[in-house]
Amino acid sequence: MNSLETLEYYFKKKIAILGGMETYKDELQKRLSSNCLPLENKQNIGVNISKIDFIFKLNNKFEFLLWNIDCRQQRAFLRTVFYNGADAIIILISETKTIQIIQYLNEIQSRLPEVTLIFCVILEKISKDEIIELYFKNEEFRDLLEMYSIEINEITDPAEILNQISQICMTKVYEKESENNYIIDFISHNLLFRNSMIHDHCNDYYEPDSTRLKIPKKIDTELLIKYIQKSNLGVHYEPINWIKIKNETFGTFSLYLKNGNVYYFPKLCETCNDKKCMKFRKAPYFICIEARESFGWTNVNGFSQNELLVLAKIFALKEGNETILPKSILKQIKKLNKCEKNKKFK
């Protein structure tokens, strides 16, 4: 058992599991999870949550929270509220309804454009090669595979899906990039479930109600970069869509232009000599800065609220101090700037 001191990285990530095969989803959740709430939760509120403790390459621990979401017709209006914050989504696909790959991809792309998507096609009577020949070679699927650079694998154990998600997370850490990742995994029913007597009828795809939801618009990073480089904002642009913002009071903020996410390296850690400290090793930390309902205004052609929010974060974090920044942001910064050894804020 790895102790926290021997781990190189420790992550907490959210995984959602979708698809019209509710029995299979429940069985997969029970097989992968170390702790699981009663499955009656999914019938009552539309989701059931469990925890997966997963060690990746010996010294990287992942604590996955698996959200098993009900995708039946009576829950279609509700299920998208459980997507928020997901780092990856697994969709179980029946070999007879591969068209659902396109349906779920379109749905999730309009709501979580940066999330990792893994489609798990369950083989019962048809082989991987037969499905590719029957369905994937038509024009719609060919265009889809090319457009999204979808990786296709055949796996023998569902734990391989966790390996894929973990590898993607580690790649994002090392390369500081948050590109989309799309995978189609084929797995035999007998390998997926130890008890081969388990069978499920795949429900049809039911489109969720989109009238109540705000569909996120993709940020125009090219326009943002041009504007930032022309303006004397006093920030450092790094290739692959990152902005470094030095703040004399708090430390260094890193802003990812593709989604506006902000990560924080505390000043306390920048000046600390103890590089083995877990706080230093876990940095940078995610800072939550959310848009409100107001829409703002701009005279820059092409700028919408999404681009304005990114610029607002840059301005606020560059010159921010304890009297200017919102209390919710200050509270997060102060909490992270406390040294566990000295118990004081610097």
NORNORBEL-V643944 format. One record per residue. N is the residue number from 1. RES is the residue in three letters. SS is DSSP state (h for helix, s for strand, l for the rest). OMEGA is omega in radians with two decimals (999 if undefined). NEAR is the number of other ideal C-beta (glycine too) atoms within 8 Angstrom. Layout:
# NORNORBEL-V643944
N;RES;SS;OMEGA;NEAR, N;RES;SS;OMEGA;NEAR
This chain:
# NORNORBEL-V643944
1;MET;l;-3.13;2, 2;ASN;l;3.01;9, 3;SER;l;-3.13;6, 4;LEU;h;-3.11;7, 5;GLU;h;-3.09;5, 6;THR;h;-3.13;6, 7;LEU;l;3.05;11, 8;GLU;l;3.11;5, 9;TYR;s;3.07;11, 10;TYR;s;-3.05;9, 11;PHE;s;2.92;9, 12;LYS;s;-3.06;7, 13;LYS;s;3.11;12, 14;LYS;s;3.06;10, 15;ILE;s;3.03;15, 16;ALA;s;3.09;13, 17;ILE;s;-3.04;15, 18;LEU;s;3.09;11, 19;GLY;l;-3.05;13, 20;GLY;l;-3.09;13, 21;MET;l;-2.98;13, 22;GLU;h;3.13;12, 23;THR;h;3.12;9, 24;TYR;h;3.13;14, 25;LYS;h;3.13;12, 26;ASP;h;-3.13;12, 27;GLU;h;3.11;11, 28;LEU;h;3.11;13, 29;GLN;h;-3.13;15, 30;LYS;h;-3.11;9, 31;ARG;h;-3.04;9, 32;LEU;h;-2.91;11, 33;SER;l;3.03;11, 34;SER;l;3.08;6, 35;ASN;s;-3.07;5, 36;CYS;s;3.04;10, 37;LEU;l;3.11;7, 38;PRO;l;-3.09;6, 39;LEU;l;3.05;11, 40;GLU;h;3.12;6, 41;ASN;h;-3.11;11, 42;LYS;h;3.11;14, 43;GLN;h;-3.06;6, 44;ASN;h;-3.03;6, 45;ILE;h;3.07;5, 46;GLY;l;3.13;10, 47;VAL;s;2.99;12, 48;ASN;s;-3.02;13, 49;ILE;s;3.07;10, 50;SER;s;-3.13;15, 51;LYS;s;3.08;12, 52;ILE;s;3.01;14, 53;ASP;s;-2.99;8, 54;PHE;s;3.08;11, 55;ILE;s;-3.12;10, 56;PHE;s;3.14;11, 57;LYS;l;2.97;7, 58;LEU;l;-2.99;5, 59;ASN;l;3.05;9, 60;ASN;s;-3.08;14, 61;LYS;s;3.06;12, 62;PHE;s;2.97;16, 63;GLU;s;-3.12;12, 64;PHE;s;2.94;13, 65;LEU;s;-3.07;12, 66;LEU;s;3.12;14, 67;TRP;s;-3.14;13, 68;ASN;s;-2.96;14, 69;ILE;s;3.12;14, 70;ASP;l;-3.10;12, 71;CYS;l;3.10;12, 72;ARG;l;-3.03;10, 73;GLN;h;-3.07;7, 74;GLN;h;3.14;4, 75;ARG;h;-3.03;11, 76;ALA;l;-3.11;12, 77;PHE;l;-2.98;6, 78;LEU;l;-2.86;10, 79;ARG;h;-3.06;15, 80;THR;h;3.12;9, 81;VAL;h;-3.14;6, 82;PHE;h;-3.11;11, 83;TYR;l;-2.98;13, 84;ASN;l;3.09;5, 85;GLY;l;-3.12;5, 86;ALA;l;3.06;12, 87;ASP;l;3.12;10, 88;ALA;s;3.10;14, 89;ILE;s;3.05;15, 90;ILE;s;3.11;11, 91;ILE;s;3.07;14, 92;LEU;s;-3.05;14, 93;ILE;s;3.06;13, 94;SER;s;3.11;12, 95;GLU;l;-3.12;12, 96;THR;l;-3.08;6, 97;LYS;l;-3.12;11, 98;THR;l;3.07;12, 99;ILE;h;3.13;8, 100;GLN;h;3.04;13, 101;ILE;h;3.14;14, 102;ILE;h;-3.09;10, 103;GLN;h;3.14;10, 104;TYR;h;3.12;14, 105;LEU;h;3.13;12, 106;ASN;h;-3.13;8, 107;GLU;h;-3.03;11, 108;ILE;h;3.11;12, 109;GLN;h;-3.12;8, 110;SER;l;-3.10;9, 111;ARG;l;-3.12;11, 112;LEU;l;-3.02;10, 113;PRO;l;-3.08;9, 114;GLU;l;-3.01;7, 115;VAL;l;3.03;11, 116;THR;s;-3.13;12, 117;LEU;s;3.08;14, 118;ILE;s;3.08;15, 119;PHE;s;-3.12;12, 120;CYS;s;-3.13;13, 121;VAL;s;-3.06;15, 122;ILE;s;-3.10;14, 123;LEU;s;3.12;13, 124;GLU;l;-3.12;7, 125;LYS;l;-3.08;4, 126;ILE;l;3.13;9, 127;SER;l;3.09;6, 128;LYS;h;-3.09;9, 129;ASP;h;3.13;6, 130;GLU;h;3.12;8, 131;ILE;h;3.12;15, 132;ILE;h;-3.13;10, 133;GLU;h;-3.07;8, 134;LEU;h;-2.94;8, 135;TYR;h;-2.97;10, 136;PHE;h;-3.11;11, 137;LYS;l;3.04;8, 138;ASN;l;-2.98;7, 139;GLU;h;-3.09;5, 140;GLU;h;-3.14;7, 141;PHE;h;3.12;12, 142;ARG;h;3.12;10, 143;ASP;h;-3.13;8, 144;LEU;h;-3.12;12, 145;LEU;h;-3.14;11, 146;GLU;h;-3.09;7, 147;MET;h;-3.05;6, 148;TYR;l;-3.14;9, 149;SER;l;-3.05;7, 150;ILE;l;3.10;9, 151;GLU;s;-3.13;8, 152;ILE;s;-3.12;8, 153;ASN;s;2.91;9, 154;GLU;s;-3.05;7, 155;ILE;l;-3.10;11, 156;THR;l;-3.11;7, 157;ASP;l;-3.14;6, 158;PRO;l;3.09;12, 159;ALA;h;3.09;8, 160;GLU;h;3.08;11, 161;ILE;h;3.10;12, 162;LEU;h;3.05;14, 163;ASN;h;3.14;9, 164;GLN;h;-3.14;11, 165;ILE;h;3.14;16, 166;SER;h;3.14;13, 167;GLN;h;3.11;9, 168;ILE;h;3.11;11, 169;CYS;h;-3.13;12, 170;MET;h;3.10;12, 171;THR;h;3.12;9, 172;LYS;h;3.11;10, 173;VAL;h;-3.05;8, 174;TYR;h;-3.08;6, 175;GLU;h;3.12;7, 176;LYS;l;-3.14;8, 177;GLU;l;-3.07;8, 178;SER;l;-3.12;8, 179;GLU;l;3.09;4, 180;ASN;l;3.09;9, 181;ASN;l;-3.12;8, 182;TYR;s;-3.08;13, 183;ILE;s;2.94;13, 184;ILE;s;3.10;12, 185;ASP;s;3.00;14, 186;PHE;s;3.11;11, 187;ILE;s;3.12;14, 188;SER;s;3.10;9, 189;HIS;h;-3.10;10, 190;ASN;h;3.09;6, 191;LEU;h;-3.13;8, 192;LEU;h;-3.09;11, 193;PHE;l;3.13;11, 194;ARG;l;3.13;4, 195;ASN;l;-3.06;6, 196;SER;l;3.13;7, 197;MET;l;-3.14;4, 198;ILE;l;3.10;9, 199;HIS;l;-3.04;5, 200;ASP;l;3.03;8, 201;HIS;l;-3.09;5, 202;CYS;l;3.08;10, 203;ASN;l;2.99;11, 204;ASP;l;3.05;7, 205;TYR;l;3.12;10, 206;TYR;l;-3.08;9, 207;GLU;l;3.13;7, 208;PRO;l;3.11;11, 209;ASP;l;-3.11;7, 210;SER;l;-3.08;8, 211;THR;l;-3.10;4, 212;ARG;l;-3.02;4, 213;LEU;l;3.02;9, 214;LYS;l;-3.12;3, 215;ILE;l;-3.08;7, 216;PRO;l;3.08;9, 217;LYS;l;-3.13;6, 218;LYS;l;-3.09;6, 219;ILE;l;3.11;12, 220;ASP;l;-3.07;9, 221;THR;h;3.14;9, 222;GLU;h;3.11;6, 223;LEU;h;3.13;10, 224;LEU;h;-3.09;13, 225;ILE;h;3.12;11, 226;LYS;h;-3.10;8, 227;TYR;h;-3.14;10, 228;ILE;h;-3.13;13, 229;GLN;h;3.10;7, 230;LYS;h;-3.07;5, 231;SER;l;3.12;6, 232;ASN;l;-3.07;3, 233;LEU;l;3.14;8, 234;GLY;l;3.11;4, 235;VAL;l;-3.10;11, 236;HIS;s;3.09;7, 237;TYR;s;3.07;10, 238;GLU;s;3.11;8, 239;PRO;l;-3.06;5, 240;ILE;l;2.85;7, 241;ASN;l;3.07;9, 242;TRP;s;3.04;12, 243;ILE;s;3.07;12, 244;LYS;s;-3.10;11, 245;ILE;s;3.10;13, 246;LYS;s;3.10;8, 247;ASN;s;-3.05;13, 248;GLU;l;-3.09;3, 249;THR;l;-2.94;7, 250;PHE;l;-3.08;10, 251;GLY;s;-3.06;12, 252;THR;s;3.06;12, 253;PHE;s;3.05;14, 254;SER;s;-3.09;13, 255;LEU;s;3.14;15, 256;TYR;s;-2.97;12, 257;LEU;l;-3.05;13, 258;LYS;l;3.14;8, 259;ASN;l;3.12;8, 260;GLY;l;3.14;12, 261;ASN;l;-3.11;8, 262;VAL;s;3.09;13, 263;TYR;s;-2.94;12, 264;TYR;s;3.01;17, 265;PHE;s;-3.01;12, 266;PRO;s;3.08;14, 267;LYS;h;3.10;12, 268;LEU;h;-3.12;11, 269;CYS;h;3.13;12, 270;GLU;h;-3.10;9, 271;THR;l;-3.08;6, 272;CYS;l;3.14;10, 273;ASN;l;-3.09;3, 274;ASP;l;-3.09;6, 275;LYS;l;3.09;7, 276;LYS;l;3.14;5, 277;CYS;l;-3.12;10, 278;MET;h;3.14;7, 279;LYS;h;3.12;11, 280;PHE;h;-3.08;11, 281;ARG;h;-3.13;10, 282;LYS;h;3.13;8, 283;ALA;l;0.05;10, 284;PRO;l;-3.09;8, 285;TYR;s;3.09;10, 286;PHE;s;3.07;8, 287;ILE;s;-3.12;11, 288;CYS;l;3.06;6, 289;ILE;l;-3.01;7, 290;GLU;l;3.04;4, 291;ALA;l;3.05;4, 292;ARG;l;-3.05;4, 293;GLU;l;-3.13;3, 294;SER;l;-3.02;4, 295;PHE;l;3.08;5, 296;GLY;l;-3.14;6, 297;TRP;l;3.11;4, 298;THR;l;3.01;7, 299;ASN;l;3.07;3, 300;VAL;l;-3.07;7, 301;ASN;l;3.11;3, 302;GLY;l;-3.13;7, 303;PHE;l;3.02;8, 304;SER;l;-3.14;7, 305;GLN;h;-3.13;8, 306;ASN;h;-3.14;12, 307;GLU;h;3.12;15, 308;LEU;h;-3.13;11, 309;LEU;h;3.12;10, 310;VAL;h;3.11;13, 311;LEU;h;3.13;11, 312;ALA;h;3.10;8, 313;LYS;h;3.14;12, 314;ILE;h;-3.13;14, 315;PHE;h;-3.07;9, 316;ALA;h;-3.08;11, 317;LEU;h;3.14;11, 318;LYS;h;-3.05;12, 319;GLU;h;-3.03;7, 320;GLY;l;3.01;11, 321;ASN;l;-3.03;7, 322;GLU;l;3.12;6, 323;THR;l;-3.05;3, 324;ILE;l;-3.05;7, 325;LEU;l;3.11;10, 326;PRO;l;-3.09;5, 327;LYS;h;-3.12;6, 328;SER;h;3.12;7, 329;ILE;h;3.13;12, 330;LEU;h;-3.13;10, 331;LYS;h;3.11;8, 332;GLN;h;-3.12;11, 333;ILE;h;-3.12;13, 334;LYS;h;-3.14;9, 335;LYS;h;-3.12;7, 336;LEU;h;-3.11;10, 337;ASN;l;3.09;12, 338;LYS;s;3.11;10, 339;CYS;l;-3.12;10, 340;GLU;l;-3.13;5, 341;LYS;l;-3.07;5, 342;ASN;l;3.13;4, 343;LYS;l;3.10;6, 344;LYS;l;-3.09;6, 345;PHE;s;3.11;5, 346;LYS;l;999;7
